[in-house]
């Protein structure tokens, strides 16, 4: 798959490790940056990568910031993006199986490299389960994304 990776200044050790890991799995990987230790704003990186996934330039995106939260929230504001913000492999797996996530975000100050690699493995190898129930829920996410109303539960 074509994978895009981006992160802020807090990810300079973890991001290259993840990029190499994803490459070693045989994927085409593009690390957008940052490549500098200078403080930079995570929304800029989340938006840059999410726009490219939403446009179909990449199949999936991996985002990293200190916690994964800020960059993941940003990505989720981009039309068409479903970004799981996770700290464990089970959630990463389920973000694909049930939510059909096209991006994942995690924190360089939260997970170590080996755990991050396990998260990425689940994200890249798990298929969307599909089926009426999960397809309906993902469709409802898209309706919210499109500004539509959902039925009152
Ligand atoms: C940067 O210090 C930090 O706020 C950022 O990496 C991230 O954790 C935000 O959610």
Backbone and ligand atoms as CSV (ligand in chain L), in Angstrom:
chain,resi,resn,atom,element,x,y,z
A,1,UNK,N,N,0.836,-1.192,0.000
A,1,UNK,CA,C,0.000,0.000,0.000
A,1,UNK,C,C,0.879,1.253,0.000
A,2,UNK,N,N,0.270,2.356,-0.373
A,2,UNK,CA,C,0.958,3.647,-0.298
A,2,UNK,C,C,0.588,4.273,1.052
A,3,UNK,N,N,1.617,4.515,1.865
A,3,UNK,CA,C,1.392,4.977,3.233
A,3,UNK,C,C,2.057,6.333,3.432
A,4,UNK,N,N,1.313,7.263,3.999
A,4,UNK,CA,C,1.901,8.553,4.344
A,4,UNK,C,C,2.043,8.639,5.867
A,5,UNK,N,N,3.179,9.229,6.285
A,5,UNK,CA,C,3.475,9.370,7.712
A,5,UNK,C,C,3.787,10.833,7.983
A,6,UNK,N,N,3.302,11.340,9.114
A,6,UNK,CA,C,3.644,12.714,9.494
A,6,UNK,C,C,3.595,12.839,11.006
A,7,UNK,N,N,4.345,13.803,11.518
A,7,UNK,CA,C,4.352,14.032,12.957
A,7,UNK,C,C,5.039,15.332,13.300
A,8,UNK,N,N,4.860,15.766,14.530
A,8,UNK,CA,C,5.497,17.012,14.963
A,8,UNK,C,C,6.884,16.741,15.563
A,9,UNK,N,N,7.459,17.760,16.189
A,9,UNK,CA,C,8.824,17.679,16.714
A,9,UNK,C,C,8.999,16.618,17.810
A,10,UNK,N,N,7.906,16.183,18.436
A,10,UNK,CA,C,8.029,15.207,19.526
A,10,UNK,C,C,8.248,13.790,19.005
A,11,UNK,N,N,8.275,13.639,17.681
A,11,UNK,CA,C,8.277,12.287,17.092
A,11,UNK,C,C,9.583,11.942,16.378
A,12,UNK,N,N,10.592,12.755,16.592
A,12,UNK,CA,C,11.808,12.606,15.769
A,12,UNK,C,C,12.539,11.282,15.965
A,13,UNK,N,N,12.341,10.649,17.143
A,13,UNK,CA,C,12.965,9.331,17.336
A,13,UNK,C,C,12.041,8.226,16.868
A,14,UNK,N,N,10.766,8.336,17.239
A,14,UNK,CA,C,9.824,7.256,16.902
A,14,UNK,C,C,9.473,7.221,15.408
A,15,UNK,N,N,9.298,8.372,14.793
A,15,UNK,CA,C,8.809,8.396,13.403
A,15,UNK,C,C,9.746,7.662,12.434
A,16,UNK,N,N,11.080,7.920,12.491
A,16,UNK,CA,C,11.951,7.183,11.559
A,16,UNK,C,C,11.902,5.668,11.788
A,17,UNK,N,N,11.752,5.272,13.038
A,17,UNK,CA,C,11.647,3.841,13.358
A,17,UNK,C,C,10.396,3.253,12.694
A,18,UNK,N,N,9.299,3.980,12.796
A,18,UNK,CA,C,8.033,3.505,12.213
A,18,UNK,C,C,8.114,3.503,10.681
A,19,UNK,N,N,8.707,4.539,10.137
A,19,UNK,CA,C,8.856,4.602,8.666
A,19,UNK,C,C,9.638,3.383,8.173
A,20,UNK,N,N,10.735,3.071,8.831
A,20,UNK,CA,C,11.546,1.919,8.420
A,20,UNK,C,C,10.778,0.619,8.613
A,21,UNK,N,N,10.033,0.559,9.697
A,21,UNK,CA,C,9.242,-0.648,9.967
A,21,UNK,C,C,8.221,-0.873,8.849
A,22,UNK,N,N,7.501,0.176,8.497
A,22,UNK,CA,C,6.461,0.053,7.461
A,22,UNK,C,C,7.113,-0.297,6.124
A,23,UNK,N,N,8.260,0.317,5.855
A,23,UNK,CA,C,8.984,0.015,4.605
A,23,UNK,C,C,9.411,-1.450,4.576
A,24,UNK,N,N,9.862,-1.940,5.723
A,24,UNK,CA,C,10.336,-3.337,5.785
A,24,UNK,C,C,9.200,-4.330,5.540
A,25,UNK,N,N,7.963,-3.860,5.708
A,25,UNK,CA,C,6.804,-4.726,5.438
A,25,UNK,C,C,6.443,-4.729,3.954
A,26,UNK,N,N,7.165,-3.927,3.174
A,26,UNK,CA,C,6.961,-3.927,1.726
A,26,UNK,C,C,6.064,-2.820,1.214
A,27,UNK,N,N,5.701,-1.875,2.070
A,27,UNK,CA,C,4.841,-0.779,1.638
A,27,UNK,C,C,5.684,0.368,1.081
A,28,UNK,N,N,5.013,1.188,0.276
A,28,UNK,CA,C,5.634,2.419,-0.220
A,28,UNK,C,C,5.318,3.504,0.833
A,29,UNK,N,N,6.356,4.096,1.402
A,29,UNK,CA,C,6.144,5.021,2.519
A,29,UNK,C,C,6.687,6.399,2.188
A,30,UNK,N,N,5.913,7.419,2.510
A,30,UNK,CA,C,6.382,8.787,2.344
A,30,UNK,C,C,6.276,9.502,3.689
A,31,UNK,N,N,7.439,9.909,4.215
A,31,UNK,CA,C,7.493,10.653,5.479
A,31,UNK,C,C,7.462,12.146,5.150
A,32,UNK,N,N,6.313,12.765,5.395
A,32,UNK,CA,C,6.164,14.189,5.046
A,32,UNK,C,C,6.982,15.091,5.962
A,33,UNK,N,N,7.309,14.632,7.156
A,33,UNK,CA,C,7.995,15.448,8.142
A,33,UNK,C,C,7.164,15.533,9.403
A,34,UNK,N,N,7.619,16.280,10.349
A,34,UNK,CA,C,8.736,17.171,10.332
A,34,UNK,C,C,10.046,16.384,10.404
A,35,UNK,N,N,11.087,16.998,9.911
A,35,UNK,CA,C,12.408,16.400,10.009
A,35,UNK,C,C,13.307,17.265,10.876
A,36,UNK,N,N,12.687,18.230,11.556
A,36,UNK,CA,C,13.459,19.195,12.341
A,36,UNK,C,C,13.068,19.114,13.815
A,37,UNK,N,N,14.045,19.331,14.706
A,37,UNK,CA,C,13.718,19.320,16.138
A,37,UNK,C,C,13.012,20.598,16.598
A,38,UNK,N,N,12.882,21.567,15.710
A,38,UNK,CA,C,12.239,22.829,16.089
A,38,UNK,C,C,10.749,22.602,16.359
A,39,UNK,N,N,10.270,23.295,17.358
A,39,UNK,CA,C,8.869,23.169,17.717
A,39,UNK,C,C,7.980,23.544,16.529
A,40,UNK,N,N,6.978,22.713,16.281
A,40,UNK,CA,C,6.091,22.939,15.149
A,40,UNK,C,C,4.683,22.532,15.569
A,41,UNK,N,N,3.682,23.026,14.883
A,41,UNK,CA,C,2.299,22.816,15.309
A,41,UNK,C,C,1.719,21.545,14.687
A,42,UNK,N,N,1.290,20.630,15.543
A,42,UNK,CA,C,0.777,19.343,15.053
A,42,UNK,C,C,-0.404,19.476,14.066
A,43,UNK,N,N,-1.288,20.501,14.193
A,43,UNK,CA,C,-2.387,20.555,13.211
A,43,UNK,C,C,-1.895,20.690,11.767
A,44,UNK,N,N,-0.761,21.362,11.596
A,44,UNK,CA,C,-0.240,21.539,10.232
A,44,UNK,C,C,0.085,20.188,9.606
A,45,UNK,N,N,0.640,19.290,10.421
A,45,UNK,CA,C,1.059,17.981,9.910
A,45,UNK,C,C,-0.136,17.049,9.756
A,46,UNK,N,N,-1.054,17.149,10.699
A,46,UNK,CA,C,-2.260,16.314,10.589
A,46,UNK,C,C,-3.055,16.655,9.348
A,47,UNK,N,N,-3.204,17.943,9.087
A,47,UNK,CA,C,-3.980,18.400,7.921
A,47,UNK,C,C,-3.266,18.025,6.622
A,48,UNK,N,N,-1.957,18.257,6.589
A,48,UNK,CA,C,-1.188,17.955,5.369
A,48,UNK,C,C,-1.348,16.491,4.963
A,49,UNK,N,N,-1.177,15.602,5.930
A,49,UNK,CA,C,-1.268,14.166,5.626
A,49,UNK,C,C,-2.714,13.751,5.341
A,50,UNK,N,N,-3.651,14.262,6.132
A,50,UNK,CA,C,-5.059,13.858,5.971
A,50,UNK,C,C,-5.596,14.297,4.610
A,51,UNK,N,N,-5.214,15.472,4.171
A,51,UNK,CA,C,-5.649,15.940,2.842
A,51,UNK,C,C,-5.201,14.965,1.762
A,52,UNK,N,N,-4.006,14.435,1.907
A,52,UNK,CA,C,-3.470,13.531,0.878
A,52,UNK,C,C,-4.183,12.180,0.904
A,53,UNK,N,N,-4.515,11.711,2.089
A,53,UNK,CA,C,-5.281,10.454,2.171
A,53,UNK,C,C,-6.685,10.677,1.609
A,54,UNK,N,N,-7.293,11.798,2.000
A,54,UNK,CA,C,-8.658,12.092,1.529
A,54,UNK,C,C,-8.692,12.232,0.007
A,55,UNK,N,N,-7.607,12.733,-0.571
A,55,UNK,CA,C,-7.549,12.925,-2.029
A,55,UNK,C,C,-7.201,11.628,-2.768
A,56,UNK,N,N,-6.891,10.568,-2.031
A,56,UNK,CA,C,-6.576,9.288,-2.664
A,56,UNK,C,C,-5.131,9.151,-3.102
A,57,UNK,N,N,-4.286,10.108,-2.666
A,57,UNK,CA,C,-2.858,10.017,-3.007
A,57,UNK,C,C,-2.187,8.857,-2.279
A,58,UNK,N,N,-2.717,8.554,-1.091
A,58,UNK,CA,C,-2.196,7.449,-0.270
A,58,UNK,C,C,-3.368,6.595,0.180
A,59,UNK,N,N,-3.080,5.307,0.419
A,59,UNK,CA,C,-4.133,4.395,0.868
A,59,UNK,C,C,-4.428,4.573,2.357
A,60,UNK,N,N,-3.390,4.800,3.136
A,60,UNK,CA,C,-3.541,4.951,4.585
A,60,UNK,C,C,-2.540,5.982,5.105
A,61,UNK,N,N,-2.842,6.516,6.290
A,61,UNK,CA,C,-1.939,7.476,6.902
A,61,UNK,C,C,-1.648,7.144,8.350
A,62,UNK,N,N,-0.431,7.435,8.756
A,62,UNK,CA,C,0.002,7.212,10.139
A,62,UNK,C,C,0.464,8.552,10.694
A,63,UNK,N,N,-0.140,8.958,11.801
A,63,UNK,CA,C,0.167,10.252,12.407
A,63,UNK,C,C,0.727,10.054,13.808
A,64,UNK,N,N,1.707,10.873,14.142
A,64,UNK,CA,C,2.307,10.778,15.476
A,64,UNK,C,C,2.487,12.196,16.012
A,65,UNK,N,N,2.083,12.405,17.253
A,65,UNK,CA,C,2.491,13.625,17.964
A,65,UNK,C,C,2.834,13.191,19.373
A,66,UNK,N,N,2.834,14.083,20.340
A,66,UNK,CA,C,3.221,13.690,21.695
A,66,UNK,C,C,2.275,12.643,22.255
A,67,UNK,N,N,0.988,12.892,22.110
A,67,UNK,CA,C,-0.033,11.957,22.612
A,67,UNK,C,C,-0.767,11.235,21.488
A,68,UNK,N,N,-0.708,11.777,20.297
A,68,UNK,CA,C,-1.520,11.296,19.178
A,68,UNK,C,C,-2.876,11.971,19.128
A,69,UNK,N,N,-3.227,12.660,20.196
A,69,UNK,CA,C,-4.583,13.207,20.298
A,69,UNK,C,C,-4.771,14.420,19.385
A,70,UNK,N,N,-3.884,15.396,19.520
A,70,UNK,CA,C,-4.073,16.634,18.753
A,70,UNK,C,C,-4.012,16.409,17.257
A,71,UNK,N,N,-3.068,15.605,16.830
A,71,UNK,CA,C,-2.903,15.387,15.382
A,71,UNK,C,C,-4.048,14.518,14.854
A,72,UNK,N,N,-4.535,13.598,15.700
A,72,UNK,CA,C,-5.663,12.756,15.300
A,72,UNK,C,C,-6.962,13.543,15.234
A,73,UNK,N,N,-7.179,14.427,16.197
A,73,UNK,CA,C,-8.381,15.278,16.162
A,73,UNK,C,C,-8.363,16.111,14.890
A,74,UNK,N,N,-7.219,16.651,14.559
A,74,UNK,CA,C,-7.096,17.468,13.347
A,74,UNK,C,C,-7.460,16.652,12.114
A,75,UNK,N,N,-6.890,15.472,12.010
A,75,UNK,CA,C,-7.149,14.632,10.832
A,75,UNK,C,C,-8.642,14.331,10.704
A,76,UNK,N,N,-9.279,14.111,11.830
A,76,UNK,CA,C,-10.708,13.775,11.792
A,76,UNK,C,C,-11.593,14.939,11.353
A,77,UNK,N,N,-11.033,16.132,11.295
A,77,UNK,CA,C,-11.784,17.292,10.780
A,77,UNK,C,C,-11.771,17.354,9.254
A,78,UNK,N,N,-10.929,16.517,8.653
A,78,UNK,CA,C,-10.829,16.538,7.186
A,78,UNK,C,C,-11.874,15.583,6.610
A,79,UNK,N,N,-12.637,16.079,5.654
A,79,UNK,CA,C,-13.720,15.311,5.026
A,79,UNK,C,C,-13.212,13.970,4.495
A,80,UNK,N,N,-13.848,12.906,4.926
A,80,UNK,CA,C,-13.487,11.573,4.423
A,80,UNK,C,C,-12.490,10.828,5.281
A,81,UNK,N,N,-11.995,11.500,6.322
A,81,UNK,CA,C,-10.993,10.835,7.165
A,81,UNK,C,C,-11.642,10.196,8.385
A,82,UNK,N,N,-11.237,8.958,8.645
A,82,UNK,CA,C,-11.594,8.279,9.884
A,82,UNK,C,C,-10.273,7.870,10.527
A,83,UNK,N,N,-9.872,8.634,11.522
A,83,UNK,CA,C,-8.570,8.428,12.158
A,83,UNK,C,C,-8.767,7.881,13.573
A,84,UNK,N,N,-8.281,6.672,13.805
A,84,UNK,CA,C,-8.311,6.108,15.151
A,84,UNK,C,C,-7.167,6.670,15.975
A,85,UNK,N,N,-7.487,7.145,17.174
A,85,UNK,CA,C,-6.450,7.645,18.091
A,85,UNK,C,C,-6.273,6.553,19.137
A,86,UNK,N,N,-5.163,5.852,19.064
A,86,UNK,CA,C,-5.038,4.623,19.854
A,86,UNK,C,C,-3.679,4.536,20.556
A,87,UNK,N,N,-3.645,3.708,21.586
A,87,UNK,CA,C,-2.386,3.447,22.296
A,87,UNK,C,C,-2.133,1.958,22.454
A,88,UNK,N,N,-2.947,1.146,21.791
A,88,UNK,CA,C,-2.778,-0.307,21.951
A,88,UNK,C,C,-3.157,-1.018,20.649
A,89,UNK,N,N,-2.584,-2.194,20.422
A,89,UNK,CA,C,-2.834,-2.921,19.175
A,89,UNK,C,C,-4.285,-3.357,19.010
A,90,UNK,N,N,-4.977,-3.692,20.094
A,90,UNK,CA,C,-6.378,-4.130,19.963
A,90,UNK,C,C,-7.227,-3.000,19.372
A,91,UNK,N,N,-7.062,-1.793,19.907
A,91,UNK,CA,C,-7.843,-0.662,19.380
A,91,UNK,C,C,-7.468,-0.379,17.932
A,92,UNK,N,N,-6.189,-0.552,17.616
A,92,UNK,CA,C,-5.751,-0.342,16.229
A,92,UNK,C,C,-6.451,-1.338,15.309
A,93,UNK,N,N,-6.502,-2.589,15.754
A,93,UNK,CA,C,-7.164,-3.639,14.963
A,93,UNK,C,C,-8.645,-3.318,14.779
A,94,UNK,N,N,-9.299,-2.938,15.867
A,94,UNK,CA,C,-10.734,-2.673,15.786
A,94,UNK,C,C,-11.042,-1.395,15.000
A,95,UNK,N,N,-10.101,-0.464,14.987
A,95,UNK,CA,C,-10.320,0.758,14.195
A,95,UNK,C,C,-10.436,0.422,12.710
A,96,UNK,N,N,-9.797,-0.660,12.316
A,96,UNK,CA,C,-9.932,-1.134,10.938
A,96,UNK,C,C,-11.160,-2.044,10.801
A,97,UNK,N,N,-11.280,-3.024,11.694
A,97,UNK,CA,C,-12.324,-4.047,11.557
A,97,UNK,C,C,-13.725,-3.447,11.644
A,98,UNK,N,N,-13.924,-2.505,12.551
A,98,UNK,CA,C,-15.271,-1.975,12.778
A,98,UNK,C,C,-15.468,-0.562,12.237
A,99,UNK,N,N,-14.401,0.239,12.221
A,99,UNK,CA,C,-14.554,1.653,11.851
A,99,UNK,C,C,-13.992,1.968,10.472
A,100,UNK,N,N,-13.368,1.004,9.828
A,100,UNK,CA,C,-12.748,1.209,8.516
A,100,UNK,C,C,-11.848,2.456,8.529
A,101,UNK,N,N,-11.048,2.584,9.583
A,101,UNK,CA,C,-10.164,3.752,9.719
A,101,UNK,C,C,-9.189,3.813,8.555
A,102,UNK,N,N,-9.015,5.006,8.009
A,102,UNK,CA,C,-8.012,5.175,6.955
A,102,UNK,C,C,-6.750,5.874,7.477
A,103,UNK,N,N,-6.818,6.310,8.745
A,103,UNK,CA,C,-5.615,6.865,9.371
A,103,UNK,C,C,-5.573,6.378,10.822
A,104,UNK,N,N,-4.365,6.409,11.366
A,104,UNK,CA,C,-4.213,6.078,12.776
A,104,UNK,C,C,-3.261,7.091,13.388
A,105,UNK,N,N,-3.515,7.420,14.653
A,105,UNK,CA,C,-2.648,8.370,15.360
A,105,UNK,C,C,-2.283,7.781,16.713
A,106,UNK,N,N,-1.019,7.968,17.086
A,106,UNK,CA,C,-0.584,7.538,18.418
A,106,UNK,C,C,0.499,8.486,18.918
A,107,UNK,N,N,0.838,8.335,20.195
A,107,UNK,CA,C,1.709,9.306,20.842
A,107,UNK,C,C,3.122,8.812,21.091
A,108,UNK,N,N,4.081,9.598,20.654
A,108,UNK,CA,C,5.489,9.252,20.869
A,108,UNK,C,C,5.862,9.342,22.345
A,109,UNK,N,N,5.044,10.081,23.119
A,109,UNK,CA,C,5.304,10.172,24.554
A,109,UNK,C,C,4.457,9.168,25.323
A,110,UNK,N,N,3.744,8.331,24.596
A,110,UNK,CA,C,2.839,7.367,25.238
A,110,UNK,C,C,3.303,5.937,24.981
A,111,UNK,N,N,3.602,5.632,23.721
A,111,UNK,CA,C,3.975,4.257,23.370
A,111,UNK,C,C,5.448,4.190,22.976
A,112,UNK,N,N,6.084,3.094,23.322
A,112,UNK,CA,C,7.460,2.852,22.895
A,112,UNK,C,C,7.480,2.311,21.480
A,113,UNK,N,N,8.675,2.176,20.900
A,113,UNK,CA,C,8.763,1.761,19.496
A,113,UNK,C,C,8.153,0.396,19.203
A,114,UNK,N,N,8.353,-0.578,20.077
A,114,UNK,CA,C,7.844,-1.928,19.781
A,114,UNK,C,C,6.322,-1.971,19.832
A,115,UNK,N,N,5.755,-1.254,20.809
A,115,UNK,CA,C,4.291,-1.200,20.890
A,115,UNK,C,C,3.730,-0.435,19.693
A,116,UNK,N,N,4.404,0.632,19.320
A,116,UNK,CA,C,3.972,1.406,18.148
A,116,UNK,C,C,4.002,0.526,16.895
A,117,UNK,N,N,5.019,-0.299,16.765
A,117,UNK,CA,C,5.119,-1.190,15.601
A,117,UNK,C,C,3.966,-2.198,15.597
A,118,UNK,N,N,3.584,-2.693,16.760
A,118,UNK,CA,C,2.450,-3.626,16.844
A,118,UNK,C,C,1.148,-2.927,16.465
A,119,UNK,N,N,1.009,-1.684,16.899
A,119,UNK,CA,C,-0.177,-0.886,16.534
A,119,UNK,C,C,-0.255,-0.747,15.017
A,120,UNK,N,N,0.872,-0.399,14.429
A,120,UNK,CA,C,0.933,-0.205,12.968
A,120,UNK,C,C,0.650,-1.525,12.247
A,121,UNK,N,N,1.181,-2.623,12.759
A,121,UNK,CA,C,0.945,-3.930,12.125
A,121,UNK,C,C,-0.550,-4.239,12.073
A,122,UNK,N,N,-1.233,-4.018,13.171
A,122,UNK,CA,C,-2.684,-4.289,13.196
A,122,UNK,C,C,-3.419,-3.359,12.230
A,123,UNK,N,N,-3.000,-2.103,12.227
A,123,UNK,CA,C,-3.642,-1.116,11.351
A,123,UNK,C,C,-3.471,-1.489,9.882
A,124,UNK,N,N,-2.305,-2.019,9.535
A,124,UNK,CA,C,-2.022,-2.296,8.122
A,124,UNK,C,C,-2.498,-3.676,7.665
A,125,UNK,N,N,-2.750,-4.577,8.601
A,125,UNK,CA,C,-3.088,-5.946,8.162
A,125,UNK,C,C,-4.551,-6.313,8.397
A,126,UNK,N,N,-5.283,-5.476,9.109
A,126,UNK,CA,C,-6.679,-5.837,9.424
A,126,UNK,C,C,-7.620,-5.259,8.374
A,127,UNK,N,N,-8.490,-6.107,7.864
A,127,UNK,CA,C,-9.502,-5.657,6.892
A,127,UNK,C,C,-10.750,-5.174,7.618
A,128,UNK,N,N,-11.464,-4.261,6.966
A,128,UNK,CA,C,-12.782,-3.857,7.457
A,128,UNK,C,C,-13.684,-5.093,7.415
A,129,UNK,N,N,-14.349,-5.353,8.520
A,129,UNK,CA,C,-15.178,-6.547,8.632
A,129,UNK,C,C,-16.384,-6.478,7.697
A,130,UNK,N,N,-16.875,-5.261,7.439
A,130,UNK,CA,C,-18.052,-5.123,6.582
A,130,UNK,C,C,-19.295,-5.663,7.274
A,131,UNK,N,N,-20.243,-6.080,6.474
A,131,UNK,CA,C,-21.495,-6.559,7.049
A,131,UNK,C,C,-22.421,-5.380,7.293
A,132,UNK,N,N,-23.697,-5.647,7.361
A,132,UNK,CA,C,-24.713,-4.587,7.430
A,132,UNK,C,C,-24.488,-3.649,8.623
A,133,UNK,N,N,-24.227,-4.224,9.792
A,133,UNK,CA,C,-24.119,-3.447,11.038
A,133,UNK,C,C,-22.952,-2.445,10.972
A,134,UNK,N,N,-21.774,-2.941,10.614
A,134,UNK,CA,C,-20.607,-2.045,10.613
A,134,UNK,C,C,-20.659,-1.074,9.437
A,135,UNK,N,N,-21.164,-1.559,8.304
A,135,UNK,CA,C,-21.289,-0.669,7.145
A,135,UNK,C,C,-22.253,0.469,7.461
A,136,UNK,N,N,-23.349,0.140,8.153
A,136,UNK,CA,C,-24.322,1.182,8.518
A,136,UNK,C,C,-23.684,2.225,9.431
A,137,UNK,N,N,-22.907,1.766,10.391
A,137,UNK,CA,C,-22.299,2.705,11.357
A,137,UNK,C,C,-21.250,3.593,10.683
A,138,UNK,N,N,-20.486,2.996,9.811
A,138,UNK,CA,C,-19.496,3.817,9.087
A,138,UNK,C,C,-20.210,4.817,8.178
A,139,UNK,N,N,-21.323,4.374,7.593
A,139,UNK,CA,C,-22.117,5.289,6.760
A,139,UNK,C,C,-22.661,6.444,7.618
A,140,UNK,N,N,-23.057,6.135,8.836
A,140,UNK,CA,C,-23.547,7.193,9.740
A,140,UNK,C,C,-22.437,8.191,10.072
A,141,UNK,N,N,-21.206,7.692,10.229
A,141,UNK,CA,C,-20.069,8.605,10.440
A,141,UNK,C,C,-19.952,9.543,9.239
A,142,UNK,N,N,-20.079,8.973,8.054
A,142,UNK,CA,C,-19.976,9.793,6.834
A,142,UNK,C,C,-21.091,10.825,6.768
A,143,UNK,N,N,-22.261,10.458,7.255
A,143,UNK,CA,C,-23.377,11.410,7.249
A,143,UNK,C,C,-23.097,12.575,8.195
A,144,UNK,N,N,-22.515,12.291,9.332
A,144,UNK,CA,C,-22.120,13.371,10.252
A,144,UNK,C,C,-21.072,14.252,9.571
A,145,UNK,N,N,-20.121,13.584,8.920
A,145,UNK,CA,C,-19.056,14.283,8.193
A,145,UNK,C,C,-19.648,15.220,7.135
A,146,UNK,N,N,-20.763,14.803,6.539
A,146,UNK,CA,C,-21.406,15.601,5.482
A,146,UNK,C,C,-22.375,16.635,6.055
A,147,UNK,N,N,-22.445,16.723,7.376
A,147,UNK,CA,C,-23.316,17.721,8.004
A,147,UNK,C,C,-24.771,17.314,8.056
A,148,UNK,N,N,-25.020,16.032,7.833
A,148,UNK,CA,C,-26.412,15.561,7.851
A,148,UNK,C,C,-26.836,15.193,9.270
A,149,UNK,N,N,-28.132,15.147,9.478
A,149,UNK,CA,C,-28.666,14.747,10.771
A,149,UNK,C,C,-28.737,13.223,10.850
A,150,UNK,N,N,-28.544,12.685,12.039
A,150,UNK,CA,C,-28.773,11.264,12.258
A,150,UNK,C,C,-30.088,11.114,13.017
A,151,UNK,N,N,-30.741,9.947,12.863
A,151,UNK,CA,C,-31.965,9.749,13.648
A,151,UNK,C,C,-31.655,9.798,15.140
A,152,UNK,N,N,-32.595,10.291,15.905
A,152,UNK,CA,C,-32.408,10.320,17.356
A,152,UNK,C,C,-32.381,8.878,17.891
A,153,UNK,N,N,-31.360,8.527,18.691
A,153,UNK,CA,C,-31.264,7.119,19.133
A,153,UNK,C,C,-32.374,6.741,20.121
L,1,LIG,C1,C,3.558,19.153,21.582
L,1,LIG,O1,O,4.262,19.521,22.712
L,1,LIG,C2,C,2.331,18.347,21.978
L,1,LIG,O2,O,1.351,19.190,22.476
L,1,LIG,C3,C,1.801,17.582,20.791
L,1,LIG,O3,O,2.807,16.766,20.283
L,1,LIG,C4,C,0.621,16.669,21.028
L,1,LIG,O4,O,0.823,15.870,22.140
L,1,LIG,C5,C,-0.714,17.291,21.041
L,1,LIG,O5,O,-1.761,16.621,21.081
